[in-house]
Amino acid sequence: MSEAAPAAWTVYMLRCRDGTLYTGATNNLERRLATHGRGKGAAYTRARLPVVLVWSEPAEDRGAALRREAAIKRLTRADKLRLCSRRPGRR
């Protein structure tokens, strides 16, 4: 019996219709973006559709993703915008 490969975790940032930024973590970015897009994601983004992915970064595991998400949420808006100015998926 083979073990399933562990899910890859990603930290991401979305820009909402009103220009605000939303940060989250997921083990399936494509599915999570689709969920946000259908208005079934977080209550915050549900009221601010449409949303656009502006930044993402891989994480080693769930714990690392949640710690990075929390750290990003503590950043100032200016710092978040600087982070977004980097190419998506790059550190």
MARVO-843028 format. One record per atom (N, C-alpha, C): residue number from 1; x, y, z; atom name. Coordinates in steps of 0.1 Angstrom, whole numbers. Each point is the difference from the previous one (the first is absolute). Layout:
N
{node NUM; {X; Y; Z}; CA}
...
END
This chain:
91
{node 1; {8; -12; 0}; N}
{node 1; {-8; 12; 0}; CA}
{node 1; {9; 12; 0}; C}
{node 2; {-3; 10; -9}; N}
{node 2; {8; 12; -1}; CA}
{node 2; {-7; 11; 8}; C}
{node 3; {9; 9; 6}; N}
{node 3; {-6; 11; 7}; CA}
{node 3; {-3; 11; -10}; C}
{node 4; {-10; 8; 3}; N}
{node 4; {-4; 11; -8}; CA}
{node 4; {10; 11; 2}; C}
{node 5; {4; 8; -10}; N}
{node 5; {9; 11; 2}; CA}
{node 5; {-7; 11; 8}; C}
{node 6; {8; 6; 9}; N}
{node 6; {-6; 10; 9}; CA}
{node 6; {-4; 12; -9}; C}
{node 7; {-11; 7; 4}; N}
{node 7; {-5; 11; -7}; CA}
{node 7; {10; 12; 1}; C}
{node 8; {2; 7; -11}; N}
{node 8; {9; 11; 0}; CA}
{node 8; {-8; 12; 5}; C}
{node 9; {5; 7; 10}; N}
{node 9; {-7; 12; 6}; CA}
{node 9; {5; 13; -7}; C}
{node 10; {-9; 9; -1}; N}
{node 10; {3; 13; -6}; CA}
{node 10; {-6; 11; 8}; C}
{node 11; {7; 11; 1}; N}
{node 11; {-5; 13; 6}; CA}
{node 11; {-2; 9; -12}; C}
{node 12; {-12; 7; 1}; N}
{node 12; {-3; 8; -12}; CA}
{node 12; {-7; 13; 5}; C}
{node 13; {0; 9; -10}; N}
{node 13; {-6; 13; 3}; CA}
{node 13; {-9; 4; -12}; C}
{node 14; {-12; 4; 3}; N}
{node 14; {-9; 5; -10}; CA}
{node 14; {-3; 15; 1}; C}
{node 15; {-2; 6; -12}; N}
{node 15; {-5; 14; 0}; CA}
{node 15; {-15; -1; -3}; C}
{node 16; {-7; 6; 9}; N}
{node 16; {-15; 1; -1}; CA}
{node 16; {-4; 11; -9}; C}
{node 17; {-13; 0; -4}; N}
{node 17; {-5; 11; -9}; CA}
{node 17; {2; 14; 6}; C}
{node 18; {-1; 1; 14}; N}
{node 18; {1; 13; 6}; CA}
{node 18; {15; 4; 3}; C}
{node 19; {9; -9; -5}; N}
{node 19; {14; 4; 1}; CA}
{node 19; {7; -6; 13}; C}
{node 20; {-8; -6; 9}; N}
{node 20; {6; -5; 12}; CA}
{node 20; {7; -14; -4}; C}
{node 21; {8; -4; 10}; N}
{node 21; {8; -12; -2}; CA}
{node 21; {-5; -11; 10}; C}
{node 22; {-1; -12; -5}; N}
{node 22; {-4; -11; 9}; CA}
{node 22; {11; -11; -1}; C}
{node 23; {5; -5; 11}; N}
{node 23; {10; -10; 1}; CA}
{node 23; {-5; -13; 5}; C}
{node 24; {4; -11; -6}; N}
{node 24; {-5; -13; 5}; CA}
{node 24; {11; -11; -3}; C}
{node 25; {-4; -12; 5}; N}
{node 25; {9; -11; -2}; CA}
{node 25; {-8; -12; -4}; C}
{node 26; {5; -8; -9}; N}
{node 26; {-8; -12; -5}; CA}
{node 26; {10; -11; -4}; C}
{node 27; {-6; -12; -2}; N}
{node 27; {8; -11; -5}; CA}
{node 27; {-4; -3; -14}; C}
{node 28; {-9; 9; -6}; N}
{node 28; {-4; -2; -14}; CA}
{node 28; {-4; 14; -5}; C}
{node 29; {10; 7; -5}; N}
{node 29; {-2; 14; -4}; CA}
{node 29; {-11; 2; -11}; C}
{node 30; {1; -9; -10}; N}
{node 30; {-10; 1; -11}; CA}
{node 30; {-14; -1; 5}; C}
{node 31; {-2; -10; 8}; N}
{node 31; {-14; -3; 5}; CA}
{node 31; {-4; 12; 9}; C}
{node 32; {9; 5; 8}; N}
{node 32; {-3; 11; 9}; CA}
{node 32; {-4; 13; -7}; C}
{node 33; {8; 3; -11}; N}
{node 33; {-3; 11; -8}; CA}
{node 33; {-14; -1; -7}; C}
{node 34; {-3; -12; -4}; N}
{node 34; {-14; -2; -6}; CA}
{node 34; {-11; 1; 10}; C}
{node 35; {3; -4; 12}; N}
{node 35; {-10; 1; 11}; CA}
{node 35; {-2; 15; 3}; C}
{node 36; {11; 8; 1}; N}
{node 36; {-2; 14; 2}; CA}
{node 36; {-8; 6; -11}; C}
{node 37; {4; -3; -12}; N}
{node 37; {-7; 5; -12}; CA}
{node 37; {-14; -2; -1}; C}
{node 38; {-5; -11; 6}; N}
{node 38; {-14; -4; 0}; CA}
{node 38; {-8; 7; 11}; C}
{node 39; {8; 7; 8}; N}
{node 39; {-7; 7; 12}; CA}
{node 39; {-2; -10; 11}; C}
{node 40; {7; -11; 0}; N}
{node 40; {-2; -10; 11}; CA}
{node 40; {13; 0; 9}; C}
{node 41; {9; 9; -2}; N}
{node 41; {12; 0; 9}; CA}
{node 41; {-3; 8; 13}; C}
{node 42; {10; 7; 4}; N}
{node 42; {-1; 7; 13}; CA}
{node 42; {-10; 11; -1}; C}
{node 43; {-7; 3; 11}; N}
{node 43; {-10; 10; 0}; CA}
{node 43; {5; 14; -5}; C}
{node 44; {13; 2; 4}; N}
{node 44; {6; 13; -4}; CA}
{node 44; {1; 1; -15}; C}
{node 45; {4; -10; -7}; N}
{node 45; {1; 1; -15}; CA}
{node 45; {-14; -1; -7}; C}
{node 46; {-9; -7; 7}; N}
{node 46; {-13; -2; -6}; CA}
{node 46; {-7; 13; -3}; C}
{node 47; {2; 10; 9}; N}
{node 47; {-6; 13; -1}; CA}
{node 47; {8; 10; -9}; C}
{node 48; {11; -5; -5}; N}
{node 48; {9; 9; -8}; CA}
{node 48; {4; -6; -13}; C}
{node 49; {-8; -8; -6}; N}
{node 49; {3; -6; -13}; CA}
{node 49; {0; 10; -11}; C}
{node 50; {7; -2; -11}; N}
{node 50; {9; -11; -2}; CA}
{node 50; {14; 2; 7}; C}
{node 51; {7; -11; 2}; N}
{node 51; {13; 0; 6}; CA}
{node 51; {10; -5; -11}; C}
{node 52; {13; 5; 2}; N}
{node 52; {11; -4; -9}; CA}
{node 52; {12; -4; 8}; C}
{node 53; {6; -11; -4}; N}
{node 53; {12; -5; 7}; CA}
{node 53; {11; 10; -4}; C}
{node 54; {7; 5; 10}; N}
{node 54; {10; 10; -2}; CA}
{node 54; {14; -5; 5}; C}
{node 55; {0; -11; 8}; N}
{node 55; {12; -5; 6}; CA}
{node 55; {-2; -14; 6}; C}
{node 56; {10; -9; -2}; N}
{node 56; {-1; -13; 7}; CA}
{node 56; {14; -4; 3}; C}
{node 57; {1; -9; 10}; N}
{node 57; {13; -5; 4}; CA}
{node 57; {-2; -14; 6}; C}
{node 58; {8; -10; -5}; N}
{node 58; {-1; -13; 6}; CA}
{node 58; {5; -1; 14}; C}
{node 59; {-6; -9; 8}; N}
{node 59; {4; -2; 14}; CA}
{node 59; {3; -15; 2}; C}
{node 60; {9; -3; 9}; N}
{node 60; {4; -14; 2}; CA}
{node 60; {-11; -9; 5}; C}
{node 61; {-8; 5; 9}; N}
{node 61; {-11; -7; 6}; CA}
{node 61; {-11; 9; 5}; C}
{node 62; {-11; -6; 6}; N}
{node 62; {-11; 8; 4}; CA}
{node 62; {5; 10; 11}; C}
{node 63; {8; -4; 9}; N}
{node 63; {4; 9; 11}; CA}
{node 63; {8; 12; -5}; C}
{node 64; {9; -3; -10}; N}
{node 64; {8; 11; -6}; CA}
{node 64; {-9; 9; -7}; C}
{node 65; {-10; -5; -7}; N}
{node 65; {-9; 8; -8}; CA}
{node 65; {-8; 9; 9}; C}
{node 66; {-5; -5; 11}; N}
{node 66; {-8; 8; 10}; CA}
{node 66; {8; 10; 7}; C}
{node 67; {13; -3; 3}; N}
{node 67; {9; 10; 6}; CA}
{node 67; {3; 11; -10}; C}
{node 68; {2; -3; -12}; N}
{node 68; {3; 10; -10}; CA}
{node 68; {-12; 9; -3}; C}
{node 69; {-12; -6; -1}; N}
{node 69; {-12; 7; -1}; CA}
{node 69; {-2; 10; 11}; C}
{node 70; {2; -4; 12}; N}
{node 70; {-1; 9; 12}; CA}
{node 70; {10; 11; -1}; C}
{node 71; {12; -3; -4}; N}
{node 71; {10; 10; -1}; CA}
{node 71; {-3; 11; -10}; C}
{node 72; {-6; -5; -12}; N}
{node 72; {-3; 10; -10}; CA}
{node 72; {-12; 8; 4}; C}
{node 73; {-9; -6; 8}; N}
{node 73; {-12; 8; 4}; CA}
{node 73; {4; 11; 10}; C}
{node 74; {12; -1; 7}; N}
{node 74; {5; 10; 9}; CA}
{node 74; {7; 11; -8}; C}
{node 75; {4; -2; -13}; N}
{node 75; {7; 11; -7}; CA}
{node 75; {-9; 12; -3}; C}
{node 76; {6; 11; -2}; N}
{node 76; {-7; 12; -4}; CA}
{node 76; {-5; -2; -15}; C}
{node 77; {-10; 8; -4}; N}
{node 77; {-5; -1; -14}; CA}
{node 77; {12; 3; -9}; C}
{node 78; {8; 9; 3}; N}
{node 78; {11; 4; -9}; CA}
{node 78; {10; -12; -2}; C}
{node 79; {2; -7; 11}; N}
{node 79; {9; -12; 0}; CA}
{node 79; {-7; -11; -8}; C}
{node 80; {-13; -2; 1}; N}
{node 80; {-7; -10; -8}; CA}
{node 80; {1; 3; -15}; C}
{node 81; {-2; 13; -3}; N}
{node 81; {1; 4; -14}; CA}
{node 81; {14; -2; -6}; C}
{node 82; {10; 2; 8}; N}
{node 82; {14; -3; -4}; CA}
{node 82; {1; -15; -3}; C}
{node 83; {-5; -8; 9}; N}
{node 83; {1; -14; -2}; CA}
{node 83; {-8; -4; -13}; C}
{node 84; {-11; 6; -2}; N}
{node 84; {-8; -3; -13}; CA}
{node 84; {8; 4; -12}; C}
{node 85; {8; 10; 1}; N}
{node 85; {7; 4; -12}; CA}
{node 85; {11; -10; -5}; C}
{node 86; {3; -9; 8}; N}
{node 86; {8; -12; -4}; CA}
{node 86; {-8; -9; -9}; C}
{node 87; {7; -8; -8}; N}
{node 87; {-7; -9; -8}; CA}
{node 87; {-7; -11; 8}; C}
{node 88; {-12; -3; -3}; N}
{node 88; {-7; -11; 7}; CA}
{node 88; {7; -13; 1}; C}
{node 89; {0; -6; 12}; N}
{node 89; {7; -13; 1}; CA}
{node 89; {14; 1; 3}; C}
{node 90; {6; 12; 1}; N}
{node 90; {14; 2; 3}; CA}
{node 90; {2; 6; 14}; C}
{node 91; {11; -3; 6}; N}
{node 91; {3; 5; 14}; CA}
{node 91; {9; 12; -2}; C}
END
